[in-house]
């Protein structure tokens, strides 16, 4: 079995392991009411996780882009201007995605659009 297939299978099994207990829980009145504290709590937790994932993968994408740009400039110094311009454009687009997730997280934290 290939390593990639094994990784996908292990991730799928892990996801199923974490999701399965959710089906066994009872639905409380606080979770179903529009002003329930459960919904507010979980929206804040979800916003925090979304911000953490976006920041982590945004930083990973920026570091890979920066490494490729520096390598390209080292191989061909005469193309430094074009590479630098494309690098800055790419970094701005990646950072804007992280800022959008931060904005959504702040909306979930302070405005509480799901109730309360």
N, CA and C atoms as a LAMMPS dump frame, in Angstrom:
ITEM: TIMESTEP
0
ITEM: NUMBER OF ATOMS
348
ITEM: BOX BOUNDS ff ff ff
-5.0000000000000000e+02 5.0000000000000000e+02
-5.0000000000000000e+02 5.0000000000000000e+02
-5.0000000000000000e+02 5.0000000000000000e+02
ITEM: ATOMS id mol type element x y z
1 1 1 N 0.848 -1.17 0
2 1 2 C 0 0 0
3 1 3 C 0.896 1.237 0
4 2 1 N 0.521 2.233 -0.772
5 2 2 C 1.359 3.424 -0.871
6 2 3 C 1.236 4.262 0.403
7 3 1 N 2.215 5.06 0.61
8 3 2 C 2.251 5.896 1.807
9 3 3 C 1.134 6.944 1.787
10 4 1 N 0.841 7.45 0.593
11 4 2 C -0.205 8.454 0.468
12 4 3 C -1.575 7.867 0.811
13 5 1 N -1.861 6.685 0.31
14 5 2 C -3.125 6.033 0.603
15 5 3 C -3.248 5.725 2.09
16 6 1 N -2.169 5.274 2.688
17 6 2 C -2.173 4.989 4.114
18 6 3 C -2.439 6.259 4.929
19 7 1 N -1.85 7.363 4.518
20 7 2 C -2.074 8.628 5.213
21 7 3 C -3.526 9.06 5.108
22 8 1 N -4.11 8.942 3.925
23 8 2 C -5.515 9.318 3.739
24 8 3 C -6.424 8.422 4.577
25 9 1 N -6.15 7.135 4.597
26 9 2 C -6.964 6.224 5.403
27 9 3 C -6.866 6.534 6.896
28 10 1 N -5.678 6.835 7.373
29 10 2 C -5.508 7.154 8.789
30 10 3 C -6.216 8.457 9.151
31 11 1 N -6.157 9.448 8.268
32 11 2 C -6.851 10.713 8.531
33 11 3 C -8.363 10.512 8.531
34 12 1 N -8.859 9.683 7.624
35 12 2 C -10.287 9.399 7.576
36 12 3 C -10.745 8.679 8.835
37 13 1 N -9.974 7.699 9.269
38 13 2 C -10.323 6.972 10.492
39 13 3 C -10.299 7.892 11.703
40 14 1 N -9.345 8.796 11.761
41 14 2 C -9.275 9.74 12.867
42 14 3 C -10.479 10.67 12.861
43 15 1 N -10.874 11.156 11.688
44 15 2 C -12.041 12.03 11.593
45 15 3 C -13.303 11.299 12.039
46 16 1 N -13.467 10.054 11.61
47 16 2 C -14.638 9.276 12.005
48 16 3 C -14.63 9.031 13.512
49 17 1 N -13.455 8.808 14.079
50 17 2 C -13.351 8.567 15.508
51 17 3 C -13.812 9.785 16.309
52 18 1 N -13.494 11 15.824
53 18 2 C -13.888 12.197 16.547
54 18 3 C -15.344 12.589 16.3
55 19 1 N -15.902 12.223 15.161
56 19 2 C -17.264 12.621 14.822
57 19 3 C -18.3 11.665 15.4
58 20 1 N -17.975 10.4 15.545
59 20 2 C -18.934 9.395 15.992
60 20 3 C -19.583 9.719 17.334
61 21 1 N -18.879 10.176 18.367
62 21 2 C -19.555 10.475 19.64
63 21 3 C -20.578 11.599 19.539
64 22 1 N -20.5 12.436 18.534
65 22 2 C -21.465 13.519 18.405
66 22 3 C -22.871 13.001 18.15
67 23 1 N -22.985 11.867 17.488
68 23 2 C -24.296 11.321 17.188
69 23 3 C -24.96 10.713 18.423
70 24 1 N -24.22 10.428 19.448
71 24 2 C -24.766 9.789 20.636
72 24 3 C -25.22 10.798 21.688
73 25 1 N -24.97 12.082 21.469
74 25 2 C -25.311 13.085 22.469
75 25 3 C -26.759 13.544 22.31
76 26 1 N -27.363 13.904 23.441
77 26 2 C -28.723 14.44 23.427
78 26 3 C -28.687 15.91 23.064
79 27 1 N -29.726 16.369 22.399
80 27 2 C -29.842 17.774 22.052
81 27 3 C -30.508 18.484 23.219
82 28 1 N -29.843 19.484 23.765
83 28 2 C -30.405 20.207 24.901
84 28 3 C -31.222 21.401 24.401
85 29 1 N -32.018 21.931 25.273
86 29 2 C -32.856 23.081 24.909
87 29 3 C -32.003 24.317 24.684
88 30 1 N -30.889 24.429 25.4
89 30 2 C -30.022 25.599 25.24
90 30 3 C -29.363 25.623 23.876
91 31 1 N -29.08 24.452 23.329
92 31 2 C -28.423 24.39 22.021
93 31 3 C -29.374 24.712 20.892
94 32 1 N -30.658 24.444 21.09
95 32 2 C -31.609 24.672 20.005
96 32 3 C -32.242 26.052 20.057
97 33 1 N -32.214 26.717 21.192
98 33 2 C -32.834 28.036 21.276
99 33 3 C -31.942 29.071 20.599
100 34 1 N -32.539 30.129 20.035
101 34 2 C -31.737 31.127 19.325
102 34 3 C -30.72 31.826 20.218
103 35 1 N -31.005 31.995 21.479
104 35 2 C -30.087 32.679 22.377
105 35 3 C -29.305 31.725 23.249
106 36 1 N -29.202 30.451 22.858
107 36 2 C -28.55 29.438 23.673
108 36 3 C -27.064 29.695 23.829
109 37 1 N -26.564 29.42 25.018
110 37 2 C -25.145 29.656 25.274
111 37 3 C -24.263 28.618 24.599
112 38 1 N -24.813 27.43 24.345
113 38 2 C -24.023 26.396 23.663
114 38 3 C -23.63 26.837 22.263
115 39 1 N -24.57 27.399 21.548
116 39 2 C -24.308 27.848 20.189
117 39 3 C -23.291 28.972 20.176
118 40 1 N -23.39 29.877 21.104
119 40 2 C -22.437 30.973 21.194
120 40 3 C -21.046 30.441 21.52
121 41 1 N -20.98 29.507 22.458
122 41 2 C -19.694 28.93 22.838
123 41 3 C -19.034 28.231 21.663
124 42 1 N -19.799 27.436 20.927
125 42 2 C -19.219 26.698 19.816
126 42 3 C -18.879 27.596 18.637
127 43 1 N -19.596 28.691 18.453
128 43 2 C -19.226 29.61 17.378
129 43 3 C -17.904 30.294 17.689
130 44 1 N -17.643 30.602 18.944
131 44 2 C -16.366 31.208 19.324
132 44 3 C -15.236 30.199 19.186
133 45 1 N -15.466 28.95 19.594
134 45 2 C -14.438 27.919 19.462
135 45 3 C -14.132 27.664 17.989
136 46 1 N -15.166 27.612 17.164
137 46 2 C -14.969 27.406 15.725
138 46 3 C -14.182 28.552 15.112
139 47 1 N -14.486 29.761 15.514
140 47 2 C -13.75 30.921 15
141 47 3 C -12.283 30.845 15.394
142 48 1 N -11.999 30.415 16.607
143 48 2 C -10.611 30.279 17.039
144 48 3 C -9.854 29.24 16.246
145 49 1 N -10.478 28.097 16.013
146 49 2 C -9.823 27.054 15.217
147 49 3 C -9.623 27.491 13.77
148 50 1 N -10.607 28.187 13.212
149 50 2 C -10.47 28.663 11.834
150 50 3 C -9.324 29.649 11.715
151 51 1 N -9.183 30.526 12.692
152 51 2 C -8.085 31.49 12.669
153 51 3 C -6.74 30.792 12.815
154 52 1 N -6.665 29.788 13.665
155 52 2 C -5.409 29.056 13.843
156 52 3 C -5.003 28.322 12.576
157 53 1 N -5.96 27.666 11.93
158 53 2 C -5.657 26.937 10.698
159 53 3 C -5.259 27.899 9.588
160 54 1 N -5.993 28.999 9.447
161 54 2 C -5.679 29.97 8.394
162 54 3 C -4.304 30.589 8.608
163 55 1 N -3.97 30.917 9.851
164 55 2 C -2.668 31.507 10.122
165 55 3 C -1.545 30.504 9.864
166 56 1 N -1.757 29.254 10.251
167 56 2 C -0.718 28.238 10.069
168 56 3 C -0.446 27.98 8.592
169 57 1 N -1.505 27.744 7.827
170 57 2 C -1.311 27.444 6.415
171 57 3 C -0.949 28.685 5.608
172 58 1 N -1.398 29.859 6.059
173 58 2 C -0.967 31.1 5.417
174 58 3 C 0.526 31.322 5.583
175 59 1 N 1.029 31.082 6.786
176 59 2 C 2.463 31.221 7.025
177 59 3 C 3.261 30.177 6.252
178 60 1 N 2.73 28.975 6.148
179 60 2 C 3.399 27.934 5.372
180 60 3 C 3.47 28.314 3.896
181 61 1 N 2.368 28.824 3.362
182 61 2 C 2.356 29.25 1.965
183 61 3 C 3.292 30.421 1.716
184 62 1 N 3.334 31.361 2.64
185 62 2 C 4.24 32.504 2.483
186 62 3 C 5.701 32.068 2.54
187 63 1 N 6.01 31.155 3.423
188 63 2 C 7.405 30.718 3.532
189 63 3 C 7.845 29.96 2.285
190 64 1 N 6.949 29.132 1.742
191 64 2 C 7.308 28.406 0.511
192 64 3 C 7.463 29.369 -0.667
193 65 1 N 6.59 30.358 -0.753
194 65 2 C 6.697 31.346 -1.821
195 65 3 C 7.96 32.176 -1.709
196 66 1 N 8.302 32.563 -0.503
197 66 2 C 9.52 33.339 -0.281
198 66 3 C 10.761 32.522 -0.616
199 67 1 N 10.766 31.257 -0.237
200 67 2 C 11.913 30.398 -0.538
201 67 3 C 12.08 30.215 -2.046
202 68 1 N 10.98 30.027 -2.754
203 68 2 C 11.054 29.867 -4.207
204 68 3 C 11.519 31.151 -4.876
205 69 1 N 11.059 32.3 -4.37
206 69 2 C 11.472 33.574 -4.962
207 69 3 C 12.955 33.837 -4.733
208 70 1 N 13.436 33.558 -3.545
209 70 2 C 14.857 33.761 -3.259
210 70 3 C 15.713 32.824 -4.104
211 71 1 N 15.258 31.601 -4.275
212 71 2 C 15.994 30.658 -5.12
213 71 3 C 16.002 31.123 -6.579
214 72 1 N 14.85 31.64 -7.046
215 72 2 C 14.782 32.142 -8.413
216 72 3 C 15.685 33.35 -8.628
217 73 1 N 15.745 34.242 -7.652
218 73 2 C 16.63 35.401 -7.757
219 73 3 C 18.088 34.966 -7.718
220 74 1 N 18.401 33.955 -6.912
221 74 2 C 19.779 33.468 -6.839
222 74 3 C 20.209 32.83 -8.16
223 75 1 N 19.276 32.182 -8.845
224 75 2 C 19.623 31.538 -10.12
225 75 3 C 19.708 32.547 -11.264
226 76 1 N 18.862 33.569 -11.224
227 76 2 C 18.835 34.547 -12.303
228 76 3 C 18.683 35.95 -11.7
229 77 1 N 19.785 36.579 -11.306
230 77 2 C 19.695 37.892 -10.653
231 77 3 C 19.11 38.992 -11.544
232 78 1 N 19.185 38.834 -12.863
233 78 2 C 18.646 39.876 -13.735
234 78 3 C 17.117 39.911 -13.728
235 79 1 N 16.466 38.851 -13.297
236 79 2 C 15.002 38.8 -13.232
237 79 3 C 14.482 39.136 -11.838
238 80 1 N 15.313 39.75 -11.01
239 80 2 C 14.93 40.021 -9.62
240 80 3 C 13.718 40.939 -9.524
241 81 1 N 13.615 41.923 -10.411
242 81 2 C 12.488 42.854 -10.345
243 81 3 C 11.157 42.184 -10.594
244 82 1 N 11.082 41.362 -11.638
245 82 2 C 9.834 40.663 -11.943
246 82 3 C 9.479 39.655 -10.852
247 83 1 N 10.484 38.94 -10.37
248 83 2 C 10.233 37.942 -9.316
249 83 3 C 9.763 38.631 -8.052
250 84 1 N 10.386 39.747 -7.705
251 84 2 C 10.014 40.475 -6.488
252 84 3 C 8.572 40.987 -6.584
253 85 1 N 8.189 41.505 -7.751
254 85 2 C 6.816 41.988 -7.919
255 85 3 C 5.789 40.88 -7.781
256 86 1 N 6.059 39.753 -8.417
257 86 2 C 5.14 38.611 -8.294
258 86 3 C 5.116 38.07 -6.874
259 87 1 N 6.265 38.092 -6.194
260 87 2 C 6.319 37.624 -4.804
261 87 3 C 5.453 38.498 -3.913
262 88 1 N 5.571 39.803 -4.058
263 88 2 C 4.793 40.707 -3.216
264 88 3 C 3.306 40.544 -3.485
265 89 1 N 2.915 40.398 -4.751
266 89 2 C 1.51 40.177 -5.084
267 89 3 C 0.993 38.881 -4.454
268 90 1 N 1.767 37.815 -4.544
269 90 2 C 1.363 36.545 -3.945
270 90 3 C 1.253 36.62 -2.436
271 91 1 N 2.214 37.286 -1.794
272 91 2 C 2.168 37.415 -0.337
273 91 3 C 0.972 38.249 0.104
274 92 1 N 0.645 39.278 -0.657
275 92 2 C -0.517 40.101 -0.315
276 92 3 C -1.8 39.284 -0.418
277 93 1 N -1.928 38.482 -1.457
278 93 2 C -3.14 37.671 -1.622
279 93 3 C -3.266 36.622 -0.517
280 94 1 N -2.154 35.996 -0.145
281 94 2 C -2.194 35.004 0.934
282 94 3 C -2.555 35.678 2.248
283 95 1 N -1.957 36.824 2.52
284 95 2 C -2.222 37.52 3.778
285 95 3 C -3.657 38.03 3.83
286 96 1 N -4.226 38.396 2.681
287 96 2 C -5.609 38.871 2.687
288 96 3 C -6.567 37.753 3.093
289 97 1 N -6.278 36.516 2.716
290 97 2 C -7.125 35.403 3.146
291 97 3 C -7.094 35.238 4.656
292 98 1 N -5.921 35.385 5.254
293 98 2 C -5.808 35.274 6.716
294 98 3 C -6.546 36.428 7.386
295 99 1 N -6.473 37.609 6.799
296 99 2 C -7.183 38.758 7.37
297 99 3 C -8.695 38.564 7.27
298 100 1 N -9.173 37.966 6.175
299 100 2 C -10.601 37.679 6.066
300 100 3 C -11.052 36.713 7.158
301 101 1 N -10.257 35.698 7.435
302 101 2 C -10.616 34.753 8.502
303 101 3 C -10.595 35.453 9.856
304 102 1 N -9.637 36.36 10.06
305 102 2 C -9.609 37.133 11.307
306 102 3 C -10.869 37.972 11.434
307 103 1 N -11.304 38.594 10.352
308 103 2 C -12.515 39.401 10.371
309 103 3 C -13.738 38.549 10.707
310 104 1 N -13.843 37.385 10.09
311 104 2 C -14.971 36.493 10.388
312 104 3 C -14.918 36.024 11.837
313 105 1 N -13.719 35.74 12.338
314 105 2 C -13.583 35.318 13.737
315 105 3 C -14.008 36.42 14.686
316 106 1 N -13.639 37.653 14.391
317 106 2 C -14.044 38.766 15.251
318 106 3 C -15.555 38.986 15.193
319 107 1 N -16.138 38.793 14.017
320 107 2 C -17.598 38.903 13.91
321 107 3 C -18.259 37.83 14.762
322 108 1 N -17.762 36.589 14.694
323 108 2 C -18.345 35.524 15.505
324 108 3 C -18.141 35.776 16.987
325 109 1 N -17.048 36.419 17.351
326 109 2 C -16.751 36.63 18.757
327 109 3 C -17.573 37.784 19.353
328 110 1 N -17.678 38.905 18.638
329 110 2 C -18.311 40.074 19.204
330 110 3 C -19.767 40.277 18.786
331 111 1 N -20.101 39.998 17.547
332 111 2 C -21.44 40.276 17.065
333 111 3 C -22.394 39.137 17.396
334 112 1 N -21.885 37.917 17.445
335 112 2 C -22.687 36.719 17.727
336 112 3 C -23.871 36.624 16.758
337 113 1 N -23.596 36.376 15.481
338 113 2 C -24.678 36.367 14.496
339 113 3 C -25.633 35.194 14.633
340 114 1 N -25.289 34.181 15.426
341 114 2 C -26.149 33.009 15.554
342 114 3 C -27.06 33.079 16.756
343 115 1 N -27.124 34.199 17.404
344 115 2 C -28.014 34.344 18.537
345 115 3 C -27.326 35.016 19.707
346 116 1 N -28.069 35.396 20.677
347 116 2 C -27.499 36.008 21.88
348 116 3 C -27.363 37.462 21.697
